[in-house]
Amino acid sequence: MALFGFKPDMTRSREAMVNEQLAARGITDPRVLEVMGFVPRHLFVDEAMSPQAYADGPLPIGHGQFISQPYMVAAMTQRLRLRPDDRVLEIGSGCGYQTAILSYLCKTVYAVEILSPLRDKSVRTLTGLGITNAHIKLADGRMGWPEFAPFNAILVAAYSETLPKILYNQLAVGGRMIIPLGPEVNQRLVLITKDPDGGQSRKILEGCRFVPLVYAKEANRRG
């Protein structure tokens, strides 16, 4: 905990978050719980919002975007079953909190964010925390990051009505992808595994509520 010079009250808030919001609701992966217990979520939101950073819910981060509920971050991360040597693609990195969580659990994170103010702020925060294995590109997340494909895992932090084939094609054989699918009012987390024969296995998980994958034209208007 002292690694980042956390204030004692924030340390207690993180401990309560892990115990009451995560472990009590089925998050069992010890690595995920450990990382969620020391990454300073309050540094990824505006200072005025920091007292609410460890509350059980999403928070606005500007430009119509949100930092996901702590439980949702942990649940999506746990489902990916990350290994230390994995290469992970993250779509819709926002303020960079989920990026930070992933960075401690895998070899490299390649994140894509379409809104330049969020991308710039997240890079500053990650750099300030000394995180060097996360790379964030300003681009249309629907295109992924083909230069570094294939990826062992892909996390999409925005919903799509159908599976984006371009992203799925960047998933390695045996890789895992988690994405909110469905219409805006009835989204479900879906875990997709690419089978050795080229097919896919799907597991429908809990309901969720994410912002949509943002198109470049819409991003320019928001940014």
C-alpha positions in Angstrom: 0.0 0.0 0.0 2.8 2.4 0.8 4.1 2.0 -2.8 1.8 4.8 -3.9 1.8 6.8 -0.7 -2.0 6.3 -0.2 -3.8 8.2 2.5 -5.1 5.9 5.4 -8.7 6.8 4.7 -8.4 5.7 1.1 -6.7 2.5 2.1 -9.7 1.7 4.4 -12.1 2.6 1.6 -10.3 0.2 -0.8 -10.3 -2.6 1.8 -14.0 -2.1 2.4 -14.6 -2.1 -1.4 -12.8 -5.4 -1.8 -14.5 -7.1 1.2 -18.0 -5.8 0.8 -18.4 -5.3 -3.0 -16.1 -7.9 -4.5 -15.4 -10.9 -2.2 -18.9 -10.9 -0.8 -20.4 -11.0 -4.4 -18.4 -13.9 -5.8 -15.0 -12.4 -6.8 -12.7 -15.2 -5.7 -9.5 -14.8 -7.8 -6.9 -13.8 -5.3 -4.9 -11.9 -7.8 -7.8 -9.8 -8.9 -8.7 -9.1 -5.3 -5.2 -8.1 -4.4 -4.8 -5.7 -7.4 -8.2 -4.1 -6.7 -7.0 -3.6 -3.2 -4.1 -1.4 -4.0 -4.7 0.3 -7.3 -5.8 3.9 -6.4 -9.2 4.2 -8.1 -9.5 7.8 -6.7 -6.7 9.0 -8.9 -8.6 8.1 -12.0 -11.6 10.4 -11.3 -11.8 14.1 -10.9 -10.6 15.3 -7.5 -14.1 16.4 -6.6 -15.4 12.9 -7.1 -12.6 11.1 -5.2 -14.6 10.7 -2.0 -17.0 8.6 -4.0 -14.3 6.6 -5.9 -14.8 3.4 -3.9 -18.6 3.5 -3.8 -20.6 0.7 -5.3 -21.4 2.2 -8.7 -20.1 3.9 -11.8 -18.9 7.5 -11.8 -18.9 10.1 -14.6 -15.5 10.9 -16.1 -16.6 13.5 -18.6 -17.5 13.4 -22.3 -20.5 11.2 -21.7 -18.3 8.4 -20.3 -18.1 6.6 -17.0 -15.6 4.6 -14.9 -17.2 1.3 -14.4 -18.6 0.0 -11.1 -15.8 -1.7 -9.1 -17.6 -5.0 -9.1 -18.0 -4.9 -12.9 -14.3 -4.2 -13.3 -13.4 -7.2 -11.1 -16.0 -9.5 -12.7 -14.9 -8.9 -16.2 -11.2 -9.2 -15.2 -11.8 -12.4 -13.3 -13.7 -14.0 -16.3 -10.7 -13.5 -18.6 -8.5 -15.8 -16.4 -5.4 -13.8 -17.2 -1.9 -15.3 -17.1 1.3 -13.4 -16.4 2.5 -13.8 -20.0 -0.8 -12.8 -21.7 -1.1 -9.9 -24.1 -4.4 -8.2 -23.6 -6.4 -5.8 -25.9 -8.7 -3.4 -24.1 -11.3 -1.4 -26.0 -12.7 1.8 -24.5 -10.0 2.4 -21.9 -11.6 5.7 -20.7 -9.8 7.0 -17.6 -7.4 4.1 -17.5 -8.5 2.4 -14.3 -9.4 -0.9 -15.9 -6.1 -0.6 -17.9 -4.2 -0.3 -14.6 -5.9 -3.4 -13.2 -5.1 -5.4 -16.3 -1.5 -4.2 -16.3 -0.7 -6.0 -13.0 -2.2 -9.3 -14.2 -0.6 -9.8 -17.6 2.5 -9.1 -19.6 1.3 -6.2 -21.8 -2.0 -4.2 -22.3 -2.8 -2.6 -25.6 -5.6 -0.2 -25.0 -7.6 1.9 -27.5 -9.5 5.0 -26.6 -11.3 7.2 -29.1 -11.7 10.4 -26.9 -8.4 12.3 -26.8 -9.0 14.1 -23.4 -9.6 10.8 -21.7 -6.7 9.1 -23.5 -4.3 12.0 -22.5 -5.4 12.0 -18.9 -5.2 8.2 -18.5 -1.7 8.2 -19.9 -0.6 10.8 -17.4 -2.2 8.9 -14.5 -0.6 5.5 -15.5 2.8 7.2 -16.0 2.5 8.8 -12.6 1.9 5.3 -11.1 5.0 3.9 -12.8 3.0 1.5 -15.1 5.1 0.8 -18.1 3.5 -2.2 -19.7 0.3 -0.5 -20.8 0.0 1.3 -24.1 -3.0 3.5 -25.1 -3.7 4.4 -28.7 -6.0 7.2 -29.7 -8.2 5.5 -32.3 -11.5 3.9 -33.2 -11.8 0.9 -30.8 -14.0 -1.0 -33.3 -10.8 -1.5 -35.4 -8.8 -2.9 -32.4 -5.0 -2.9 -32.7 -4.1 -5.3 -35.5 -0.4 -4.5 -35.5 -0.1 -6.4 -32.2 -2.6 -9.2 -32.8 -3.3 -11.9 -31.9 -4.3 -11.2 -28.3 -4.7 -13.8 -25.6 -7.6 -11.8 -24.1 -9.8 -8.9 -25.2 -11.9 -6.8 -22.9 -14.5 -4.5 -24.4 -15.8 -1.8 -22.0 -18.6 -0.6 -24.3 -21.6 -2.4 -25.6 -22.4 -3.6 -29.2 -25.5 -5.1 -30.5 -23.5 -7.7 -32.4 -20.0 -9.2 -32.0 -17.5 -6.9 -33.8 -15.9 -9.4 -36.2 -12.8 -7.2 -36.6 -12.1 -7.5 -32.9 -12.9 -11.2 -32.7 -10.5 -11.9 -35.6 -7.7 -10.4 -33.4 -8.3 -13.0 -30.7 -5.7 -15.8 -30.5 -6.9 -19.4 -30.7 -7.8 -20.4 -27.2 -8.2 -16.7 -26.3 -11.0 -15.2 -24.2 -13.0 -12.1 -25.1 -15.5 -10.5 -22.8 -18.0 -7.9 -24.2 -21.4 -6.4 -23.4 -23.8 -7.5 -26.1 -27.4 -6.6 -26.9 -29.6 -3.5 -27.2 -29.0 -0.6 -24.9 -31.8 -1.6 -22.5 -31.0 -5.3 -22.3 -27.2 -5.8 -22.3 -25.5 -9.0 -21.1 -21.9 -9.7 -20.5 -20.8 -12.5 -22.9 -17.6 -14.5 -22.6 -16.4 -15.8 -25.9 -13.6 -18.3 -26.4 -12.0 -19.0 -29.8 -11.9 -22.8 -30.2 -8.9 -24.6 -31.9 -11.1 -25.5 -34.9 -11.9 -21.8 -35.6 -15.3 -21.9 -34.0 -16.4 -20.1 -30.8 -17.9 -20.9 -27.5 -20.2 -18.4 -25.8 -21.2 -18.1 -22.2 -23.9 -15.5 -21.3 -23.2 -13.9 -18.0 -24.9 -11.2 -15.9 -26.8 -8.2 -17.1 -24.9 -4.9 -17.4 -25.2 -1.3 -18.6 -22.4 0.2 -20.6 -22.1 3.1 -23.0 -22.0 2.2 -26.7 -18.9 1.8 -28.8 -18.3 5.3 -30.0 -17.9 6.0 -33.7 -15.2 8.4 -34.8 -17.8 11.1 -35.9 -19.5 10.9 -32.6 -16.2 11.1 -30.8 -15.2 14.3 -32.6 -18.4 15.9 -31.4 -17.9 14.8 -27.8 -14.2 15.6 -27.7 
